[in-house]
Structures are given as structure tokens and as C-alpha cells.
Amino acid sequence: MKAAYRSQKMGIDPHVVGFSISYEKDNLLARGLGLEHLQEMMIRLARTILRNNHNLAYGGDWGERPENFTYLLLNLISAEQQDQQDAQKIGRLYNHLAWPFYSSVTPEIEAKWIDCCRIVRIDQEKAGIPVTLRLSDEEIFNAEGKLRLFDPSVAPEDKKQLLLNTAICLSVMRRTMQEQFILPIPDMGEEIIPSISGRILLGGKVAGYTGFLPGIFEEALYTLEGNRPLYPLGGFGGCAELIAKAILQTGPERPKEFTVDWHLTNTPVLSTLMASLNGFPGAPAVMDTKGALDALWQKIEHARHSPSTALNTGLTDDETREVLQTRDMDRLVKLLRQGFASRLGLDELAG
């Protein structure tokens, strides 16, 4: 297998660190932060990982906009490869993309970044959607060539199947990141995409999301279920902050953001999705919103007694609590280097 052989030759350790991150402007501004703070935090952590021959995983799309973190990572990897005499000592990005979001990645774009990135596409077939319910390209784009998914002129009732298929593909993609994946490479055989070894949470949309629940909630749940290291950087707001605060709190009350009623109110399309999922033929390999929120809440409650053990951080409980709430970037970078050095089996991570 030519591609698999190349990965071994590069000497890249199979560890993959996942990033769950999205930019919520108002949420950050309320904390005196901006997009540049998320970008700086991500770059500093990603650079450390890459320089130690480890890889990154990120499920972001390829839309060209200032807050797109996919291109931030790609440009970082490219720059590191140019600075390093032996570019093969720099890790790469595994970009997991769900249908229909990978439709914007042309062969030309993929070829441009082939030395930096492998794209793992989760289509309707891989997501277990029956042939009779799969949608064609003609059914997912409007007259302007844009995804009907985000076309406000199309009512949710008129795109129920599109909403459902998208949500299922997103959920399966997020779970796939936790597993080893065999990726066929044209004319090269196949390549083994490793499962993630740990995950960093930064920001994240709480409402108005696409899917059965916020992406960071779902990725956090799958990471905890797999007993992989999880680092919610709560000082930067968003879903990561909700998870961090819920772990740090001591009272019995369940925050409203972890209840299905709150999500039904704040993400109205969710009611359409849940009804469609109930009527789905067979049993898709996804969790419904209530089941996922209940499972995540149980993990959070379990983490309160000893967050370092439950989150598998490789730090002390006090250090883990610091990770959950500080905005001090220097301190966070130091703590996460220490945690990953322990969990990735290294004596010391190079900066």
C-alpha cells in the first residue's frame, strides 16, 4: 500500500489531536476577546503538536471567510514545512467532512493542499442512509449553486430530508473521528487514518446549529466515551465554557443548556429533525438529542469529583480546573503541553 507506506516513512507518530472550535463573535466580545484570540490560541497549540510529528484533526469546512479555521491550520502546516529542513517531520491535518459540506472542495483545491492534508469524506452511504432516501446534487443546491440547507427562502418543511440526511452525516462523521478509518487513495492504494488521541475544545455555537445538538457537545461526548483526553478551554466562551462551568459547579441543578427543551426553543429546526428521525426507517447510527444530552450530562457529573481522571488530562485536579477557566494563553499552552506530553507518551513537547 503506497500511501500507508508513505505515512510510515514520514515517521509520523499515529497520535492525532482533534480541535473542536468555532467563532461566536458576540460571545467572545462579552468576555473582552475577539477572533484573533481564538486564532492565536489555536496556532500556538497546533504548532506544538505539529513540531512533535503529531497530527491534527478538524471537522471544519472550506468556505473562504476570515473565521475559517481550516485555512488557518493549512497555512500553518505549510509554513512549518517550509521552515523545517525535513518537511516530513511535520504532522499533517486530517480534515473530516460530512455530506454535503465537502461539495465545495474541488479536486484542484484538494491537490493544492495534498502535502498538508487528507480529507476524510463521510457521504450518505457511509452514514447508513438507505439508497431510496439519499439526495442527489441537483436536490441540495439552489439556482445560484448555493446549498439549499442555508437558503432562508426554503422553509424547513420543504427541506426535511436534506436537514435529516445532513444531521445524520454530521453525527456519523463526528463518531468516525474516534475510530481508525481506511481511506482509499486513487492510484496509490489506501491510507490508514488514525483515530484521535485527544481533543481540545474552544468556543463553539450553542444554538442555531446544524445537526441534532451542538457539534462541540457531540464531539466532547464521543471523546469522553472513548476515554480520550479532553481539554475544554472554558475561558474562551461558547460550548466549551458551558461544559467547563458545568464540571466546576457543585450544585445539583442541571444547566438549561443541557436540556432538550432549551434546545427546542433556541434551535427551532430541531423539532423538525427530531420528528424526522423518529420516522426514519431502520435505526441510524446516531443518538437523538435527548439521549445525547443525558449521556453528556452523566459524564459531566462524573467529572466533578476528579476532573483530571474523568477528562484524562494527564494533569492534577487543580491544574485541570485551571484549564477549564483561565484565559491566560501562556499558562494554557504550558499546561496542555504538559498534559499531552504525559498522554502521548513523550518526556517533553518541543515548543
Phi and psi in degrees as a GROMACS rama.xvg file:
@    title "Ramachandran Plot"
@    xaxis  label "Phi"
@    yaxis  label "Psi"
@TYPE xy
-62.2636  -47.28  LYS-2
-67.1767  -41.8114  ALA-3
-63.1072  -39.6158  ALA-4
-62.1651  -39.7269  TYR-5
-62.6001  -39.1375  ARG-6
-61.7457  -40.0696  SER-7
-68.0571  -40.0821  GLN-8
-64.3298  -34.6103  LYS-9
-65.3116  -19.1759  MET-10
74.7218  18.7858  GLY-11
-79.9545  124.595  ILE-12
-62.0599  144.081  ASP-13
-70.714  0.389549  PRO-14
-67.4235  137.859  HIS-15
-131.249  125.5  VAL-16
-103.413  121.1  VAL-17
-87.8118  142.311  GLY-18
-111.739  127.714  PHE-19
-112.876  110.224  SER-20
-151.725  140.097  ILE-21
-154.231  155.355  SER-22
-98.6413  121.673  TYR-23
-119.879  102.133  GLU-24
-55.6306  -55.887  LYS-25
-62.9509  -37.9664  ASP-26
-60.9917  -42.2152  ASN-27
-73.1862  -41.7173  LEU-28
-59.9593  -35.4982  LEU-29
-63.429  -18.2651  ALA-30
-107.106  11.8916  ARG-31
71.9824  24.0355  GLY-32
-119.687  165.248  LEU-33
-139.693  -177.455  GLY-34
-56.196  -38.2372  LEU-35
-61.7827  -28.2369  GLU-36
-71.1031  -41.3875  HIS-37
-63.1615  -43.7567  LEU-38
-62.4065  -44.5293  GLN-39
-64.1006  -42.9542  GLU-40
-61.891  -44.4104  MET-41
-64.8806  -44.0623  MET-42
-62.4233  -44.6168  ILE-43
-64.1039  -40.558  ARG-44
-72.762  -43.4271  LEU-45
-64.3429  -39.0626  ALA-46
-61.8224  -42.0576  ARG-47
-59.2311  -44.9129  THR-48
-65.146  -47.0353  ILE-49
-63.2779  -40.9881  LEU-50
-70.3876  -12.4836  ARG-51
-102.364  21.1  ASN-52
68.9729  13.2666  ASN-53
-92.1026  166.484  HIS-54
-113.617  163.871  ASN-55
-113.674  151.935  LEU-56
-131.203  136.732  ALA-57
-153.251  134.092  TYR-58
-98.6929  29.7109  GLY-59
-84.4722  157.84  GLY-60
-84.4071  -173.043  ASP-61
-115.623  22.2694  TRP-62
-65.5578  136.056  GLY-63
-85.9492  97.0683  GLU-64
-149.868  156.733  ARG-65
-56.4875  -34.5181  PRO-66
-90.1798  16.3499  GLU-67
-81.85  118.053  ASN-68
-85.3799  -14.7517  PHE-69
-61.8022  -49.7005  THR-70
-69.3083  -30.1504  TYR-71
-60.03  -45.0262  LEU-72
-69.2343  -42.0523  LEU-73
-61.3792  -45.2087  LEU-74
-66.6521  -34.7737  ASN-75
-63.8205  -47.1007  LEU-76
-62.4132  -44.0012  ILE-77
-60.2038  -43.6271  SER-78
-65.7863  -39.9932  ALA-79
-65.2421  -38.3605  GLU-80
-63.9721  -38.4642  GLN-81
-70.6958  -34.4919  GLN-82
-76.6166  -26.5937  ASP-83
-89.2005  129.846  GLN-84
-58.5154  -40.0725  GLN-85
-108.775  95.3418  ASP-86
-61.3104  -21.3217  ALA-87
-72.5042  -7.87432  GLN-88
-87.3538  -0.661985  LYS-89
-100.139  134.665  ILE-90
-67.2646  177.264  GLY-91
-127.899  177.995  ARG-92
-106.169  130.966  LEU-93
-102.261  111.041  TYR-94
-102.139  105.476  ASN-95
-86.4619  123.761  HIS-96
-127.908  131.414  LEU-97
-94.0101  151.438  ALA-98
-61.909  141.012  TRP-99
-97.0375  15.151  PRO-100
-70.3083  -21.6724  PHE-101
-78.5008  -2.6883  TYR-102
-63.5969  -22.5565  SER-103
-82.7635  -9.0864  SER-104
-91.5608  101.029  VAL-105
-77.5607  161.864  THR-106
-56.2846  -33.1756  PRO-107
-67.2499  -42.6015  GLU-108
-64.7717  -44.4961  ILE-109
-62.7626  -41.0999  GLU-110
-64.208  -35.6048  ALA-111
-60.4344  -34.2809  LYS-112
-109.511  17.8846  TRP-113
-60.856  -29.6933  ILE-114
-80.2139  -12.0331  ASP-115
-108.199  -21.8195  CYS-116
-147.546  144.303  CYS-117
-117.262  129.922  ARG-118
-97.1986  126.336  ILE-119
-107.804  105.281  VAL-120
-91.5886  129.613  ARG-121
-109.665  102.612  ILE-122
-93.0635  -176.59  ASP-123
-64.92  -33.6848  GLN-124
-66.2093  -48.5363  GLU-125
-62.4299  -27.5759  LYS-126
-81.2329  -2.36056  ALA-127
80.4312  19.935  GLY-128
-81.4763  126.482  ILE-129
-57.052  148.802  PRO-130
-53.3195  -40.1161  VAL-131
-67.5071  -16.8089  THR-132
-108.866  0.560358  LEU-133
-76.7107  144.658  ARG-134
-103.942  145.95  LEU-135
-88.5947  168.704  SER-136
-58.6944  -35.9005  ASP-137
-63.1595  -23.7861  GLU-138
-92.5427  -9.65448  GLU-139
-107.599  -9.99854  ILE-140
-111.189  146.769  PHE-141
-88.9342  -173.936  ASN-142
-63.281  -25.5792  ALA-143
-88.3033  2.49138  GLU-144
81.7993  11.8552  GLY-145
-95.8156  155.695  LYS-146
-64.1488  127.21  LEU-147
-63.4293  -20.0109  ARG-148
-54.696  -37.8752  LEU-149
-108.192  16.4027  PHE-150
-86.379  108.387  ASP-151
-65.7393  -16.576  PRO-152
-78.1689  -11.8028  SER-153
-99.8096  117.098  VAL-154
-67.4196  148.42  ALA-155
-52.4683  -36.822  PRO-156
-63.4499  -27.6246  GLU-157
-87.3579  -3.46866  ASP-158
-135.126  34.8896  LYS-159
-59.0593  -45.5385  LYS-160
-67.0419  -37.287  GLN-161
-64.1948  -44.5035  LEU-162
-61.602  -44.4701  LEU-163
-67.0159  -48.2094  LEU-164
-61.3611  -38.9978  ASN-165
-63.7241  -45.832  THR-166
-62.6156  -41.2743  ALA-167
-64.7041  -44.4593  ILE-168
-63.5269  -39.4008  CYS-169
-63.2322  -44.3359  LEU-170
-65.3631  -43.8602  SER-171
-64.7859  -38.1623  VAL-172
-60.2588  -44.4097  MET-173
-65.6662  -36.5266  ARG-174
-72.3356  -34.9142  ARG-175
-61.1613  -31.459  THR-176
-61.8412  -20.9653  MET-177
-86.0414  -3.82855  GLN-178
-124.19  154.938  GLU-179
-66.3853  138.731  GLN-180
-129.752  134.982  PHE-181
-95.7616  116.197  ILE-182
-106.216  115.629  LEU-183
-68.5702  134.272  PRO-184
-116.251  116.039  ILE-185
-52.3996  129.833  PRO-186
65.5079  8.94235  ASP-187
-130.598  -1.5672  MET-188
95.5957  -120.523  GLY-189
-149.751  158.954  GLU-190
-126.427  142.244  GLU-191
-88.2014  118.649  ILE-192
-94.7737  115.318  ILE-193
-69.2098  157.789  PRO-194
-74.4551  160.761  SER-195
-72.1147  145.018  ILE-196
-95.6154  -16.4286  SER-197
-176.568  168.438  GLY-198
-142.659  142.675  ARG-199
-111.592  130.057  ILE-200
-106.831  129.377  LEU-201
-138.177  121.421  LEU-202
64.9743  -140.485  GLY-203
113.954  135.491  GLY-204
-71.2716  133.117  LYS-205
-96.8921  -32.7779  VAL-206
-136.131  163.415  ALA-207
70.7552  26.4916  GLY-208
-87.5733  170.545  TYR-209
-107.427  114.468  THR-210
136.741  -166.294  GLY-211
-87.412  -18.3141  PHE-212
-166.223  168.736  LEU-213
-52.3225  137.227  PRO-214
-57.1575  -40.1373  GLY-215
-68.6723  -34.6611  ILE-216
-59.6279  -47.3488  PHE-217
-66.6889  -43.3432  GLU-218
-67.8248  -34.7969  GLU-219
-64.155  -43.1534  ALA-220
-61.3997  -47.7243  LEU-221
-65.1093  -34.7301  TYR-222
-65.9209  -44.0455  THR-223
-66.8094  -39.2218  LEU-224
-62.2487  -31.7752  GLU-225
-87.6899  2.35634  GLY-226
56.7412  37.8172  ASN-227
-96.4121  152.839  ARG-228
-57.3558  134.393  PRO-229
-129.767  128.397  LEU-230
-124.472  91.6656  TYR-231
-80.6099  111.456  PRO-232
-86.5948  82.2937  LEU-233
-67.7323  -18.3457  GLY-234
-67.5512  -9.4344  GLY-235
-107.123  15.2852  PHE-236
77.8966  -168.391  GLY-237
69.3921  -157.986  GLY-238
-60.2379  -37.3638  CYS-239
-60.2038  -39.8429  ALA-240
-66.9079  -39.7868  GLU-241
-60.4974  -43.3831  LEU-242
-65.1252  -45.0669  ILE-243
-62.7985  -46.7164  ALA-244
-63.8949  -38.2789  LYS-245
-64.3038  -34.6862  ALA-246
-71.6215  -37.3892  ILE-247
-77.604  -25.6822  LEU-248
-70.5336  158.182  GLN-249
-115.74  -17.1948  THR-250
-74.4819  166.306  GLY-251
-81.0314  -12.3773  PRO-252
-67.9016  136.424  GLU-253
-91.179  119.158  ARG-254
-56.104  144.158  PRO-255
-59.0586  -30.3132  LYS-256
-67.9418  -8.84413  GLU-257
-106.05  18.6836  PHE-258
-115.731  145.957  THR-259
-66.9403  -33.3581  VAL-260
-61.4871  -40.3383  ASP-261
-63.1019  -40.861  TRP-262
-70.4267  -36.3513  HIS-263
-63.4173  -34.3988  LEU-264
-74.4203  -40.7762  THR-265
-94.1479  -13.5747  ASN-266
-131.96  79.8969  THR-267
-55.8381  -31.8895  PRO-268
-65.2891  -16.1278  VAL-269
-61.4069  -34.5296  LEU-270
-62.6452  -38.9455  SER-271
-64.0737  -42.8529  THR-272
-62.7682  -45.9712  LEU-273
-65.5398  -38.9771  MET-274
-65.9079  -39.7849  ALA-275
-66.5046  -38.0496  SER-276
-66.1699  -38.0742  LEU-277
-62.5986  -30.3988  ASN-278
-96.4728  9.54643  GLY-279
-74.0262  132.054  PHE-280
-68.3165  132.332  PRO-281
79.5702  -166.004  GLY-282
-125.751  97.6275  ALA-283
-63.1079  151.374  PRO-284
-80.4861  55.1227  ALA-285
-135.817  159.857  VAL-286
-97.6469  140.362  MET-287
-71.5839  164.538  ASP-288
-57.7633  -48.4466  THR-289
-63.0998  -44.9738  LYS-290
-61.7032  -40.4738  GLY-291
-68.4972  -42.154  ALA-292
-65.3931  -39.9922  LEU-293
-63.6724  -42.6762  ASP-294
-65.4305  -40.654  ALA-295
-66.3317  -40.5209  LEU-296
-63.2688  -38.9059  TRP-297
-61.3713  -41.0927  GLN-298
-63.9963  -40.1474  LYS-299
-65.1651  -45.8671  ILE-300
-60.3666  -38.6666  GLU-301
-65.7348  -30.0047  HIS-302
-77.8164  -12.6347  ALA-303
-68.19  -36.4573  ARG-304
-67.8644  -46.8336  HIS-305
-143.258  85.9812  SER-306
-59.8638  -33.388  PRO-307
-65.0814  -37.2695  SER-308
-73.6891  -47.0426  THR-309
-66.9698  -37.8982  ALA-310
-88.9148  -8.45959  LEU-311
57.3051  45.0444  ASN-312
-80.5014  -19.7041  THR-313
77.7583  12.9888  GLY-314
-119.969  175.684  LEU-315
-77.7294  168.533  THR-316
-60.9227  -42.9163  ASP-317
-64.2108  -41.1474  ASP-318
-65.6794  -38.4649  GLU-319
-65.3543  -41.9129  THR-320
-62.4868  -32.6134  ARG-321
-66.0726  -42.6885  GLU-322
-58.6207  -37.1786  VAL-323
-69.6152  -15.0826  LEU-324
-137.79  -16.9662  GLN-325
-76.3293  151.57  THR-326
-110.086  6.02422  ARG-327
-75.868  104.977  ASP-328
-63.9271  -41.0794  MET-329
-60.2397  -43.8044  ASP-330
-66.7698  -41.2301  ARG-331
-62.4621  -45.0586  LEU-332
-60.6487  -42.867  VAL-333
-62.745  -44.0064  LYS-334
-67.6152  -42.2074  LEU-335
-70.8841  -34.231  LEU-336
-60.0389  -43.2003  ARG-337
-64.4752  -44.4478  GLN-338
-64.9442  -45.9756  GLY-339
-70.8784  -31.1556  PHE-340
-59.1975  -40.0351  ALA-341
-71.4332  -47.7995  SER-342
-79.5367  -22.7431  ARG-343
-95.0571  3.3117  LEU-344
77.7601  25.2848  GLY-345
-107.327  149.312  LEU-346
-73.2651  -35.8408  ASP-347
-158.453  137.748  GLU-348
-92.2356  131.124  LEU-349
-71.9321  144.906  ALA-350
